Amino acid sequence: MTNAYSPSEFVKNCWSLLCTKLFYRPARLIRRPVYIRGGKGMTFGPGFTTGYRCRLEIFRFQEGIKLTIGSNCKFGDQVHITASEQVTMGNDCLLASHIFISDTNHGTGMEDPRTPPDSRPLTTSPVTIGNCVWIGEGAAILPGSRIGDGCIIGAHAVVKGEIPAYSIAAGVPARVIKRYNFETSAWEKC
């Protein structure tokens, strides 16, 4: 499949490529506009590519890298990642558009519901995404989630907890619906 860009899209991509090579050298292409808050707390491998209007927020309550993105990761448009403690993504991951990944919540869910959400204490739990993971359109990856290597996360799935390696997970909340069998080289229903 090849993409045919309109003249205006071609110009926008050229501008984004120039800015990428000036400000984010290892990346392949970071399309503009992009919103990066706390960029010193982020690292990414070579080949990193984003779509338009991605939002990467790193809140630095303590020093160190909070957001780690591996090599050859490609994001669609409007991917939003929030990292307060630790969000780690392996190599060769592909994310569709409108995806939300966060290691942070406003509160524990046990607070008085009359307390305004922005007055509740922030709670965090690390998020880990393995290598060769494909995350479908509109998915949400919540604090404490661990997604193994080679997983597929279905469109609009909400992941909270662990998804074992080489699984397909879908639904709200996401549950494993298939696993890859290396002996038969096929995906099998659970």
Buried (B, 14 or more C-beta within 10 A) or exposed (E): EEEEEEEEEEEBBEEBBEBBEEEBEEBBBBBBEBEBEBEEBBBBBEBBBBBBBBBBBBBBEEEEBBBBBBBBBBBBBBBBBBBBBBBBBBBBBBBBBBBBBBBBBBBEEEBEEEEEEEEBEEBBBBBBBBBBBBBBBBBBBBBBBBBBBBBBBBEBBBBBEBBBBBBBBBEEEBBBBBBBEEEEEEBEEE
